[in-house]
Amino acid sequence: MKNKKTIIWLSIIVLVIIGLILYFTLFSKTTAHDLSISELASKIESAGSDTKDPEYFKFIKFNPFKNEISSGYISGHESKEYITYGKLGEVLGLLKNNENSNTILNALKSSTSGEEGQLWSVGAPEQSIVTSILISLIPTFLIVIVLWLLYRSQSKMMNGQGGVFGDKSPAQIIKSDKKFADVAGNKEPIEEISEIVDYLKNPKRYEEAGARMPRGILLGGPPGTGKTLLAKATAGEANVPFYFVSASSFVELFVGMGAKRVRQVISEARKNSPAIVFIDELDAIGRTRGSGIGGGHDEREQTLNQLLVEMDGIKENSGLLFIAATNRTDVLDPALTRPGRFDRVITVGLPDIKEREEILKLHAKGKRFSSDVIFSNIAKRTPGFSGAQLENVINESVLLTVRERSQVITLEIIDEAIDRVMSGPAKKSRTITKEELTSVAYHEAGHAVVGIKVPGGNKVQKITIIPRGQAGGYNLMMPEQEKYNYSKKELLATIASFMGGRAAEEIIYGEDNISTGASDDINKATSIARRMVTEFGMSDLGPIKYHEESGSPFLGKTLATSSSISNQISHEIDLEVRKIILEAKNIAIKVINENRTLLELIKTLLLEKETIISEEIDYIAQNIQLPPKQEIIKDKEQEIDLESLISMTEKQEENKV
């Protein structure tokens, strides 16, 4: 920083000195004054040969390049210079029309020597040697300055890596304050990485057993599952240099620069081994070679080749551990994941219900929650949420608490935060007619009825008719239990629950008055049905995979894929998908027709409260009546015995983090 300021001040001083030299060299002459041709002729005539006149001509010059006459004379011992208004042609015209033209012409042609009297010279004014040199050097000097400024700007654009020919490594040595205790869930990845960290701390114990430290660990999984957080925790746990580098920083505009960056990072890490090199978003340079767009001289491929050589080539990497993270393990080059490079491929998946509860409790530390907030219930309401989304739920809850000027985070605030994370903020200001609101209520109630009455279907946990995003309403549906394998019956029930909204619209308003509100439901149902036919073998076409791998060539896939499915089979697949969808829709229509009273009750409660939760839906389903209105009693003291007080206190402590 200090050197940068010194360079700036030196540049300013040099520019000021050059400016002063140019000013005193080029602009030190006496200021020229305008003089008309008639005044010139008058002064020539009046000057005559009387040199004692205090005002007489010193010189008269004609500049053929500018076609103008300049003259200078002394007035009261003060030198002055005049430039005529007119050009030479106007002077000649004056000589023709002037009575004293001969006198003027003779005066112009006269040539006398000496310091006094009239002096006539023809030719351009001569420049000094210093002025000529400076004028010739100015363009070169300006070009040098422009090139220097361009180089400095390019250096800044290259993230301070010294521009095109810089030697600064793109890796950063990280000192993280994160520990494995700060990472909730992901027990298996933590165990794997902890073993490597222990090896770096106690290498003798493993060497005596004949073990070799893995060369690399690849962390793969969906976005937001904590891959980079695990790397930060590794940096905090390991007492060795931790080099962090983004894979995109290797890829440069100029050919060969990416491979050079790889050599710089690995060389610096070798000098400080044992060390850890963490490469984030590895798929930026690690996609499969030999396919897609780009030839053998593709910069990305050259960078990948250099990385492969540095990880497991002729040079030994003893004491050097590579950790990489990516969301796209399916597009990585097979040479990266072979033993000797990334020995361990660890999948960091989405957290299950217990891990979600741990993550919520971790992010809830230091925050005040009401006694009705139970994190296990919140974990049930957030299936499929990643760790980053759960952290965002807690953060949105805190922001909403501050906005409402509340002292504690309530369950209602957390519900709103979950909805904001999933579907965006509610658009309460949107103008909706009563008829449209009623249609949305019937649609959402249809989902709830089918979810309740069809075994294995998705259960509705929350329904709202407040618009969010592009949807007029919103419902949270999830299976009764989180599973990894689903039966055909359960998938059909899930599709039927998705079709419940459209079925309710057809029953209430008729087929000609159905709305566009079911577009997202139809999309999800069709996706499940097509996978049942093409991937899961759950149709009359048999257990055959008809799904073709396809992908963008920019993601490491081939530019074109050859289909092994005939047109007839494609037509039969479409027929099977239609059959499954229509079958599920008929189930939904049948269930709703058999439970019209339940449909009307849920619709009525929705129009009344706009948002209802699973407990209220279950009450209606069990009692076939609306739940009683709860009266809010404030500041009412209740007498309880000691055992009840202890029991209540223990429950509150369990709910706390």
C-alpha positions as CSV (number, residue, x, y, z in Angstrom):
1,M,0.0,0.0,0.0
2,K,2.9,2.3,0.9
3,N,4.7,1.6,-2.4
4,K,1.5,2.3,-4.3
5,K,1.2,5.8,-2.8
6,T,4.9,6.5,-3.6
7,I,4.4,5.6,-7.2
8,I,1.4,7.9,-7.5
9,W,3.3,10.8,-6.0
10,L,6.3,10.3,-8.2
11,S,4.1,10.2,-11.3
12,I,2.4,13.5,-10.3
13,I,5.8,15.2,-9.7
14,V,7.1,14.0,-13.1
15,L,4.0,15.2,-14.9
16,V,4.3,18.7,-13.2
17,I,8.0,19.0,-14.2
18,I,7.2,18.1,-17.8
19,G,4.4,20.6,-17.9
20,L,6.5,23.4,-16.5
21,I,9.2,22.7,-19.1
22,L,6.7,22.8,-21.9
23,Y,5.2,26.0,-20.7
24,F,8.4,28.0,-20.4
25,T,9.7,26.6,-23.6
26,L,6.7,27.0,-25.9
27,F,4.8,29.9,-24.3
28,S,7.6,32.3,-23.2
29,K,7.3,34.7,-26.1
30,T,5.8,38.1,-25.9
31,T,2.1,38.0,-26.4
32,A,1.1,38.9,-30.0
33,H,-1.4,41.7,-30.6
34,D,-3.7,42.2,-33.6
35,L,-2.8,44.8,-36.1
36,S,-4.8,45.7,-39.2
37,I,-3.2,46.0,-42.7
38,S,-3.9,49.7,-42.9
39,E,-2.3,50.2,-39.5
40,L,0.7,48.3,-40.7
41,A,1.0,50.5,-43.8
42,S,0.6,53.7,-41.7
43,K,3.4,52.6,-39.3
44,I,5.7,51.6,-42.2
45,E,5.2,55.1,-43.7
46,S,5.6,57.0,-40.4
47,A,8.6,55.0,-39.4
48,G,10.7,56.0,-42.3
49,S,14.4,56.0,-41.7
50,D,14.2,58.0,-38.5
51,T,15.5,55.6,-36.0
52,K,15.3,58.1,-33.2
53,D,11.5,57.8,-33.2
54,P,10.5,56.1,-29.9
55,E,8.1,53.9,-31.9
56,Y,9.7,52.1,-34.9
57,F,9.7,48.7,-36.5
58,K,12.2,46.1,-35.4
59,F,11.2,43.4,-38.0
60,I,8.7,42.4,-40.6
61,K,8.3,38.7,-41.3
62,F,6.2,36.7,-43.8
63,N,5.3,33.1,-42.8
64,P,4.6,31.1,-46.0
65,F,3.2,28.2,-44.1
66,K,0.4,30.2,-42.5
67,N,0.3,32.8,-45.4
68,E,0.4,35.7,-42.9
69,I,2.6,38.7,-42.1
70,S,3.8,39.4,-38.6
71,S,5.7,42.6,-37.5
72,G,7.3,43.8,-34.4
73,Y,8.3,47.3,-33.2
74,I,9.6,49.0,-30.2
75,S,7.4,51.5,-28.4
76,G,8.9,53.3,-25.4
77,H,11.7,50.7,-25.2
78,E,9.1,47.9,-24.9
79,S,9.1,45.1,-27.4
80,K,5.7,44.3,-28.9
81,E,4.7,41.9,-31.7
82,Y,1.7,42.3,-34.0
83,I,-0.1,39.9,-36.3
84,T,-2.0,41.4,-39.1
85,Y,-5.7,40.7,-39.6
86,G,-5.3,40.0,-43.3
87,K,-3.3,37.6,-45.4
88,L,-0.7,38.3,-48.0
89,G,-3.2,38.6,-50.8
90,E,-5.0,41.4,-48.9
91,V,-1.6,43.2,-48.5
92,L,-1.0,43.0,-52.3
93,G,-4.6,44.4,-52.9
94,L,-3.8,47.3,-50.5
95,L,-0.6,48.1,-52.4
96,K,-2.6,48.3,-55.7
97,N,-5.3,50.6,-54.3
98,N,-3.1,52.8,-52.1
99,E,-1.6,56.1,-53.3
100,N,1.5,55.4,-51.3
101,S,1.8,51.9,-52.6
102,N,5.3,52.4,-53.9
103,T,6.4,53.8,-50.5
104,I,4.9,50.7,-48.8
105,L,6.3,48.3,-51.3
106,N,9.7,49.9,-51.1
107,A,9.5,49.7,-47.3
108,L,8.6,46.0,-47.4
109,K,11.4,45.3,-49.9
110,S,14.0,47.4,-48.1
111,S,16.7,45.5,-46.4
112,T,19.0,47.2,-43.9
113,S,21.2,45.7,-41.3
114,G,21.8,46.7,-37.7
115,E,19.8,46.6,-34.6
116,E,17.7,49.6,-35.6
117,G,15.7,50.3,-38.6
118,Q,13.5,48.2,-40.7
119,L,14.4,44.5,-41.2
120,W,12.7,42.2,-43.8
121,S,13.1,38.4,-43.7
122,V,11.2,35.7,-45.6
123,G,10.6,32.2,-44.1
124,A,8.9,30.5,-41.2
125,P,10.0,31.4,-37.7
126,E,12.8,29.1,-36.6
127,Q,12.3,26.9,-33.5
128,S,14.9,26.3,-30.9
129,I,16.7,23.0,-30.6
130,V,15.1,22.3,-27.1
131,T,11.7,23.0,-28.4
132,S,12.1,20.7,-31.4
133,I,13.3,17.8,-29.2
134,L,10.5,18.2,-26.7
135,I,7.9,18.4,-29.4
136,S,9.2,15.2,-31.1
137,L,9.3,13.4,-27.7
138,I,5.8,14.3,-26.6
139,P,3.9,11.7,-28.7
140,T,6.3,8.9,-27.5
141,F,5.9,10.0,-23.9
142,L,2.1,10.0,-24.1
143,I,2.1,6.5,-25.7
144,V,4.3,5.2,-22.8
145,I,1.9,6.8,-20.2
146,V,-1.2,5.3,-21.9
147,L,0.4,1.8,-22.1
148,W,1.5,2.0,-18.4
149,L,-2.1,3.0,-17.4
150,L,-3.5,0.1,-19.4
151,Y,-1.1,-2.3,-17.8
152,R,-2.1,-1.1,-14.3
153,S,-5.8,-1.3,-15.0
154,Q,-5.4,-4.9,-16.4
155,S,-3.5,-5.8,-13.2
156,K,-6.4,-4.7,-11.1
157,M,-8.8,-6.7,-13.4
158,M,-6.7,-9.8,-12.8
159,N,-7.5,-9.7,-9.1
160,G,-4.2,-8.2,-8.2
161,Q,-2.3,-11.1,-9.7
162,G,0.1,-8.9,-11.7
163,G,-1.8,-8.9,-15.0
164,V,-0.9,-11.1,-17.9
165,F,2.7,-11.7,-16.9
166,G,2.2,-11.7,-13.1
167,D,3.7,-14.3,-10.8
168,K,1.4,-13.9,-7.9
169,S,-0.4,-17.1,-6.9
170,P,-4.2,-17.0,-6.9
171,A,-4.4,-19.1,-3.7
172,Q,-5.1,-17.5,-0.3
173,I,-3.8,-18.8,3.0
174,I,-6.9,-19.0,5.2
175,K,-6.9,-18.7,8.9
176,S,-10.4,-19.8,9.9
177,D,-12.0,-19.7,13.3
178,K,-14.5,-22.4,12.4
179,K,-14.3,-25.8,14.1
180,F,-16.0,-29.2,13.5
181,A,-18.2,-28.3,16.5
182,D,-19.7,-25.5,14.4
183,V,-20.9,-27.9,11.7
184,A,-24.2,-29.6,12.6
185,G,-25.2,-32.8,10.8
186,N,-22.9,-34.4,8.2
187,K,-21.4,-36.8,10.8
188,E,-19.9,-39.1,8.2
189,P,-18.1,-36.4,6.2
190,I,-16.8,-34.9,9.5
191,E,-15.5,-38.4,10.5
192,E,-13.7,-38.9,7.2
193,I,-12.1,-35.4,7.2
194,S,-11.2,-35.6,11.0
195,E,-9.2,-38.8,10.2
196,I,-7.2,-36.9,7.6
197,V,-6.6,-33.9,10.0
198,D,-5.4,-36.3,12.7
199,Y,-3.0,-37.9,10.2
200,L,-1.5,-34.4,9.5
201,K,-1.1,-33.8,13.2
202,N,0.2,-37.3,14.1
203,P,1.8,-38.8,11.0
204,K,4.0,-41.2,12.9
205,R,1.2,-43.2,14.2
206,Y,-0.2,-43.9,10.8
207,E,3.2,-44.5,9.2
208,E,4.1,-47.1,11.8
209,A,0.9,-49.0,10.8
210,G,1.9,-48.8,7.1
211,A,-0.9,-46.4,6.1
212,R,-0.6,-43.9,3.4
213,M,-2.4,-40.6,3.6
214,P,-5.1,-40.1,1.0
215,R,-4.1,-37.7,-1.7
216,G,-7.4,-36.0,-2.1
217,I,-11.0,-35.7,-0.8
218,L,-13.8,-34.7,-3.1
219,L,-16.9,-33.3,-1.5
220,G,-20.0,-33.5,-3.7
221,G,-23.6,-32.7,-3.2
222,P,-26.4,-30.2,-3.7
223,P,-25.8,-26.5,-3.1
224,G,-26.0,-25.2,0.4
225,T,-25.2,-28.5,2.2
226,G,-22.1,-27.2,3.9
227,K,-19.2,-28.3,1.6
228,T,-17.3,-25.0,1.9
229,L,-18.2,-24.8,5.6
230,L,-16.5,-28.2,6.1
231,A,-13.4,-26.9,4.4
232,K,-13.4,-23.8,6.7
233,A,-13.7,-26.1,9.7
234,T,-10.9,-28.2,8.4
235,A,-8.7,-25.1,8.2
236,G,-9.6,-24.3,11.7
237,E,-8.8,-27.8,13.0
238,A,-5.6,-28.4,11.1
239,N,-2.4,-26.8,12.3
240,V,-1.0,-26.7,8.8
241,P,-1.1,-24.0,6.1
242,F,-4.5,-24.1,4.3
243,Y,-4.6,-22.8,0.8
244,F,-8.0,-21.7,-0.6
245,V,-8.5,-21.2,-4.3
246,S,-11.5,-21.1,-6.6
247,A,-11.2,-23.3,-9.7
248,S,-12.5,-20.4,-11.8
249,S,-9.4,-18.4,-10.9
250,F,-7.3,-20.9,-12.8
251,V,-9.0,-20.3,-16.1
252,E,-7.5,-17.3,-17.9
253,L,-8.2,-15.6,-21.2
254,F,-4.7,-16.3,-22.5
255,V,-3.7,-19.9,-23.4
256,G,-1.3,-21.4,-20.9
257,M,-2.0,-19.1,-18.0
258,G,-4.4,-21.5,-16.3
259,A,-1.7,-24.2,-16.2
260,K,0.8,-21.7,-14.9
261,R,-1.6,-20.8,-12.0
262,V,-1.9,-24.5,-11.1
263,R,1.9,-24.8,-11.0
264,Q,2.2,-21.7,-8.8
265,V,-0.3,-22.9,-6.3
266,I,1.1,-26.4,-6.0
267,S,4.7,-25.2,-5.9
268,E,3.9,-22.8,-3.1
269,A,2.0,-25.5,-1.1
270,R,5.0,-27.9,-1.5
271,K,7.3,-25.4,0.0
272,N,5.2,-25.3,3.1
273,S,4.1,-29.0,3.4
274,P,2.4,-30.5,5.2
275,A,-0.4,-28.4,3.8
276,I,-4.0,-28.5,2.6
277,V,-5.1,-27.2,-0.8
278,F,-8.8,-26.6,-1.1
279,I,-10.3,-26.1,-4.6
280,D,-13.8,-24.8,-4.6
281,E,-16.2,-25.4,-7.5
282,L,-13.9,-28.0,-9.1
283,D,-16.3,-28.5,-12.1
284,A,-15.1,-25.2,-13.5
285,I,-11.9,-26.9,-14.7
286,G,-12.7,-30.6,-14.0
287,R,-15.3,-31.5,-16.6
288,T,-14.9,-34.5,-18.8
289,R,-12.3,-34.0,-21.6
290,G,-12.7,-34.9,-25.2
291,S,-16.4,-34.0,-25.5
292,G,-18.5,-30.9,-25.9
293,I,-17.3,-27.7,-27.4
294,G,-13.6,-27.0,-27.6
295,G,-10.6,-28.7,-29.1
296,G,-7.4,-30.1,-27.8
297,H,-6.1,-26.6,-27.2
298,D,-9.0,-25.7,-25.0
299,E,-7.6,-23.6,-22.1
300,R,-9.8,-25.5,-19.6
301,E,-8.5,-28.9,-20.7
302,Q,-4.9,-27.7,-20.5
303,T,-5.5,-26.5,-17.0
304,L,-7.1,-29.8,-16.0
305,N,-4.1,-31.7,-17.5
306,Q,-1.7,-29.7,-15.4
307,L,-3.8,-30.3,-12.3
308,L,-3.8,-34.1,-12.9
309,V,0.0,-34.1,-13.4
310,E,0.6,-32.0,-10.2
311,M,-1.7,-34.2,-8.1
312,D,-0.2,-37.6,-9.1
313,G,2.6,-37.3,-11.5
314,I,6.4,-37.8,-11.4
315,K,6.8,-35.4,-8.4
316,E,5.9,-36.7,-5.0
317,N,3.3,-34.8,-3.0
318,S,4.1,-36.2,0.4
319,G,2.4,-34.1,3.1
320,L,0.1,-32.4,0.6
321,L,-3.6,-33.0,0.8
322,F,-6.2,-31.8,-1.8
323,I,-9.8,-31.1,-0.9
324,A,-12.3,-30.1,-3.6
325,A,-15.9,-29.2,-3.6
326,T,-18.4,-29.4,-6.4
327,N,-22.2,-29.6,-7.1
328,R,-21.6,-31.6,-10.3
329,T,-19.7,-34.8,-9.6
330,D,-21.5,-36.4,-12.6
331,V,-19.6,-34.2,-15.1
332,L,-16.1,-34.6,-13.6
333,D,-13.3,-36.3,-15.6
334,P,-12.8,-39.9,-14.5
335,A,-9.0,-39.2,-14.1
336,L,-9.8,-36.9,-11.2
337,T,-11.6,-39.5,-9.1
338,R,-9.2,-42.4,-9.6
339,P,-7.2,-43.6,-6.6
340,G,-4.0,-41.5,-6.2
341,R,-5.8,-38.2,-6.9
342,F,-9.2,-37.8,-5.2
343,D,-9.1,-41.1,-3.3
344,R,-12.3,-40.4,-1.3
345,V,-15.5,-39.1,-2.8
346,I,-17.8,-38.0,0.0
347,T,-21.4,-37.1,-0.7
348,V,-22.6,-34.2,1.4
349,G,-26.4,-34.7,1.0
350,L,-29.4,-32.9,2.3
351,P,-30.0,-33.3,6.0
352,D,-32.6,-35.6,7.4
353,I,-35.1,-34.7,10.1
354,K,-32.6,-35.2,13.0
355,E,-29.9,-33.3,11.2
356,R,-32.2,-30.4,10.4
357,E,-33.1,-30.2,14.1
358,E,-29.4,-30.0,15.0
359,I,-28.8,-27.3,12.3
360,L,-31.7,-25.3,13.5
361,K,-30.5,-25.5,17.1
362,L,-27.0,-24.5,16.1
363,H,-28.2,-21.4,14.3
364,A,-30.6,-20.5,17.1
365,K,-27.9,-20.1,19.7
366,G,-28.0,-16.7,21.3
367,K,-31.5,-15.9,20.1
368,R,-34.7,-15.7,22.2
369,F,-37.6,-18.0,21.3
370,S,-41.0,-18.3,22.8
371,S,-41.9,-21.5,24.8
372,D,-44.1,-22.9,22.0
373,V,-41.2,-23.2,19.5
374,I,-40.2,-26.8,19.3
375,F,-37.3,-27.4,16.8
376,S,-38.3,-31.0,16.1
377,N,-41.6,-29.8,14.7
378,I,-39.9,-27.1,12.6
379,A,-37.6,-29.8,11.2
380,K,-40.7,-31.8,10.2
381,R,-42.0,-28.7,8.3
382,T,-38.8,-28.2,6.4
383,P,-38.3,-31.5,4.3
384,G,-35.7,-31.1,1.6
385,F,-34.2,-27.9,3.1
386,S,-30.4,-27.5,2.9
387,G,-28.3,-26.2,5.7
388,A,-28.1,-22.8,4.0
389,Q,-31.9,-22.6,3.7
390,L,-32.3,-23.5,7.4
391,E,-29.9,-20.8,8.4
392,N,-31.9,-18.4,6.2
393,V,-35.1,-19.4,8.0
394,I,-33.6,-18.5,11.4
395,N,-32.2,-15.2,10.0
396,E,-35.5,-14.3,8.4
397,S,-37.2,-15.0,11.7
398,V,-34.9,-12.6,13.5
399,L,-35.5,-9.9,10.8
400,L,-39.3,-10.3,11.1
401,T,-39.0,-10.1,14.9
402,V,-37.1,-6.8,14.7
403,R,-39.6,-5.5,12.1
404,E,-42.6,-6.3,14.4
405,R,-40.7,-5.0,17.4
406,S,-41.2,-8.3,19.3
407,Q,-39.1,-9.4,22.2
408,V,-39.0,-13.1,21.2
409,I,-39.3,-15.2,18.1
410,T,-42.7,-16.9,18.0
411,L,-43.9,-19.9,16.1
412,E,-46.0,-17.7,13.8
413,I,-42.9,-15.7,12.9
414,I,-41.0,-18.9,12.1
415,D,-43.9,-20.2,9.9
416,E,-43.8,-16.9,8.0
417,A,-40.0,-17.2,7.6
418,I,-40.3,-20.7,6.2
419,D,-42.9,-19.5,3.7
420,R,-40.7,-16.6,2.6
421,V,-37.7,-18.9,2.0
422,M,-39.8,-21.4,0.0
423,S,-42.1,-19.1,-2.0
424,G,-41.0,-15.5,-1.3
425,P,-42.8,-12.8,0.6
426,A,-46.6,-12.6,0.7
427,K,-48.3,-10.2,-1.6
428,K,-51.0,-9.0,0.7
429,S,-51.5,-5.8,-1.3
430,R,-52.5,-7.7,-4.5
431,T,-56.2,-7.1,-5.4
432,I,-58.1,-10.3,-5.7
433,T,-61.8,-10.6,-6.3
434,K,-64.0,-12.6,-3.9
435,E,-64.8,-15.2,-6.6
436,E,-61.1,-15.8,-7.4
437,L,-60.3,-16.1,-3.7
438,T,-63.1,-18.7,-3.3
439,S,-61.7,-20.6,-6.3
440,V,-58.2,-20.6,-4.8
441,A,-59.7,-21.8,-1.5
442,Y,-61.5,-24.7,-3.2
443,H,-58.3,-25.6,-5.1
444,E,-56.2,-25.8,-1.9
445,A,-58.9,-27.6,0.0
446,G,-58.9,-30.3,-2.7
447,H,-55.2,-31.0,-2.1
448,A,-55.9,-31.3,1.7
449,V,-58.9,-33.7,1.2
450,V,-57.0,-36.1,-1.1
451,G,-53.9,-36.0,1.2
452,I,-56.0,-36.9,4.2
453,K,-58.1,-39.7,2.6
454,V,-55.7,-41.4,0.2
455,P,-53.2,-43.6,2.1
456,G,-49.6,-42.9,1.2
457,G,-50.2,-39.5,-0.3
458,N,-48.6,-36.2,0.7
459,K,-50.2,-34.7,3.8
460,V,-50.9,-31.0,3.8
461,Q,-49.1,-29.3,6.6
462,K,-50.1,-25.7,5.9
463,I,-52.5,-23.9,3.5
464,T,-52.7,-20.3,2.7
465,I,-54.7,-18.3,0.1
466,I,-52.4,-15.3,0.4
467,P,-50.6,-14.9,-2.9
468,R,-46.8,-15.6,-2.9
469,G,-44.6,-15.2,-5.9
470,Q,-46.6,-16.1,-9.1
471,A,-49.1,-18.4,-7.2
472,G,-52.5,-17.3,-6.0
473,G,-52.2,-19.7,-3.1
474,Y,-49.7,-22.0,-1.5
475,N,-49.8,-25.3,0.3
476,L,-47.1,-27.3,2.1
477,M,-47.4,-31.0,1.3
478,M,-45.0,-33.7,2.4
479,P,-45.0,-37.4,2.9
480,E,-45.9,-38.9,6.3
481,Q,-42.4,-40.3,6.6
482,E,-39.2,-39.4,4.9
483,K,-38.1,-42.3,2.7
484,Y,-35.4,-43.1,0.2
485,N,-37.6,-45.8,-1.6
486,Y,-41.2,-45.4,-2.6
487,S,-43.7,-48.0,-3.7
488,K,-45.8,-47.7,-6.8
489,K,-48.9,-47.2,-4.6
490,E,-47.3,-44.4,-2.8
491,L,-46.2,-42.7,-6.0
492,L,-49.8,-42.9,-7.4
493,A,-51.1,-41.5,-4.1
494,T,-48.6,-38.6,-4.4
495,I,-49.8,-37.9,-8.0
496,A,-53.4,-38.0,-6.8
497,S,-52.7,-35.5,-4.1
498,F,-51.2,-33.2,-6.7
499,M,-54.3,-33.6,-8.9
500,G,-56.6,-32.8,-5.9
501,G,-56.7,-29.1,-6.7
502,R,-57.7,-29.6,-10.4
503,A,-60.3,-32.2,-9.3
504,A,-61.9,-29.9,-6.9
505,E,-62.2,-27.2,-9.5
506,E,-63.9,-29.5,-12.0
507,I,-66.4,-30.7,-9.3
508,I,-67.3,-27.2,-8.1
509,Y,-67.1,-25.2,-11.4
510,G,-67.2,-27.8,-14.2
511,E,-64.7,-28.8,-16.8
512,D,-65.2,-25.6,-18.8
513,N,-64.3,-23.3,-15.8
514,I,-61.1,-24.8,-14.6
515,S,-58.3,-22.3,-13.9
516,T,-54.6,-22.1,-14.6
517,G,-53.8,-22.5,-10.9
518,A,-52.9,-26.2,-11.3
519,S,-50.0,-25.7,-13.7
520,D,-47.3,-26.4,-11.2
521,D,-49.2,-29.4,-9.8
522,I,-49.5,-30.8,-13.3
523,N,-45.8,-30.3,-13.9
524,K,-44.8,-32.2,-10.8
525,A,-47.3,-35.0,-11.4
526,T,-46.2,-35.5,-15.0
527,S,-42.5,-35.6,-13.9
528,I,-43.2,-38.4,-11.4
529,A,-45.4,-40.3,-13.9
530,R,-42.8,-40.1,-16.6
531,R,-40.0,-41.4,-14.3
532,M,-42.3,-44.2,-13.2
533,V,-42.5,-45.3,-16.9
534,T,-38.9,-44.6,-18.1
535,E,-36.8,-45.1,-15.0
536,F,-38.6,-47.1,-12.4
537,G,-40.3,-49.7,-14.7
538,M,-43.7,-49.2,-13.0
539,S,-45.9,-49.5,-16.2
540,D,-47.1,-52.1,-18.7
541,L,-43.9,-51.4,-20.8
542,G,-41.9,-53.5,-18.3
543,P,-38.8,-52.9,-16.3
544,I,-36.8,-51.3,-19.0
545,K,-35.0,-48.0,-18.9
546,Y,-36.1,-45.7,-21.6
547,H,-34.6,-42.5,-20.3
548,E,-31.8,-41.2,-22.3
549,E,-29.0,-39.2,-20.7
550,S,-28.9,-35.7,-22.0
551,G,-27.2,-32.5,-21.0
552,S,-25.6,-29.3,-22.2
553,P,-22.3,-29.6,-24.0
554,F,-21.1,-26.8,-21.8
555,L,-21.5,-29.2,-18.8
556,G,-19.1,-31.8,-20.1
557,K,-21.7,-33.8,-22.0
558,T,-21.5,-34.7,-25.7
559,L,-22.9,-32.3,-28.2
560,A,-25.5,-34.8,-29.5
561,T,-26.9,-38.0,-28.1
562,S,-28.2,-40.9,-30.2
563,S,-31.6,-42.1,-29.2
564,S,-32.2,-45.8,-28.8
565,I,-36.0,-45.4,-28.5
566,S,-38.2,-45.8,-31.6
567,N,-41.0,-43.5,-32.4
568,Q,-43.5,-46.2,-31.5
569,I,-42.0,-46.7,-28.0
570,S,-42.0,-42.9,-27.5
571,H,-45.7,-42.9,-28.3
572,E,-46.4,-45.8,-25.9
573,I,-44.5,-44.0,-23.2
574,D,-46.7,-40.9,-23.6
575,L,-49.8,-43.2,-23.5
576,E,-48.6,-44.8,-20.2
577,V,-47.9,-41.4,-18.7
578,R,-51.3,-40.2,-19.6
579,K,-52.9,-43.4,-18.2
580,I,-51.2,-42.8,-14.8
581,I,-52.1,-39.2,-14.6
582,L,-55.8,-39.8,-15.5
583,E,-56.0,-42.7,-13.1
584,A,-54.7,-40.5,-10.3
585,K,-57.1,-37.7,-11.3
586,N,-60.1,-40.1,-11.2
587,I,-59.0,-41.2,-7.7
588,A,-58.9,-37.6,-6.6
589,I,-62.3,-36.8,-8.1
590,K,-63.8,-39.9,-6.4
591,V,-62.3,-39.0,-3.0
592,I,-63.5,-35.4,-3.1
593,N,-67.1,-36.4,-4.2
594,E,-67.2,-38.7,-1.2
595,N,-66.0,-36.0,1.2
596,R,-67.8,-32.8,0.0
597,T,-68.5,-31.8,3.5
598,L,-64.9,-31.9,4.5
599,L,-64.0,-29.9,1.3
600,E,-66.6,-27.2,2.2
601,L,-65.4,-26.9,5.9
602,I,-61.7,-26.5,4.9
603,K,-62.7,-23.9,2.2
604,T,-64.8,-22.0,4.8
605,L,-62.0,-21.9,7.3
606,L,-59.5,-20.8,4.6
607,L,-61.7,-17.9,3.6
608,E,-62.1,-16.9,7.3
609,K,-58.5,-17.2,8.4
610,E,-56.6,-17.1,5.0
611,T,-53.9,-19.4,6.6
612,I,-54.5,-22.7,8.4
613,I,-52.1,-25.4,9.7
614,S,-52.1,-29.2,10.0
615,E,-53.6,-29.3,13.5
616,E,-56.7,-27.4,12.3
617,I,-57.0,-29.6,9.2
618,D,-56.8,-32.7,11.4
619,Y,-59.4,-31.4,13.8
620,I,-61.8,-30.8,10.9
621,A,-61.1,-34.3,9.4
622,Q,-61.8,-36.0,12.8
623,N,-64.8,-34.0,14.0
624,I,-66.3,-32.8,10.7
625,Q,-66.8,-29.4,12.1
626,L,-64.8,-26.2,12.3
627,P,-62.4,-25.9,15.3
628,P,-63.5,-23.6,18.1
629,K,-62.2,-20.1,18.1
630,Q,-59.4,-19.8,20.7
631,E,-59.7,-17.0,23.1
632,I,-56.5,-15.3,23.9
633,I,-56.3,-14.7,27.7
634,K,-53.7,-12.2,28.7
635,D,-52.1,-11.6,32.1
636,K,-54.2,-14.3,33.7
637,E,-52.6,-16.0,36.7
638,Q,-53.1,-19.7,37.2
639,E,-52.5,-21.6,40.4
640,I,-50.5,-24.8,39.8
641,D,-48.8,-27.2,42.1
642,L,-45.0,-27.7,42.5
643,E,-44.9,-30.9,40.4
644,S,-46.6,-29.2,37.4
645,L,-44.3,-26.3,37.7
646,I,-41.2,-28.5,37.6
647,S,-42.7,-30.4,34.6
648,M,-43.4,-27.2,32.7
649,T,-39.9,-26.0,33.4
650,E,-38.3,-29.2,32.1
651,K,-40.3,-29.0,28.9
652,Q,-39.2,-25.4,28.3
653,E,-35.5,-26.4,28.9
654,E,-35.8,-29.2,26.4
655,N,-37.1,-26.8,23.8
656,K,-34.2,-24.5,24.3
657,V,-31.0,-24.9,22.5
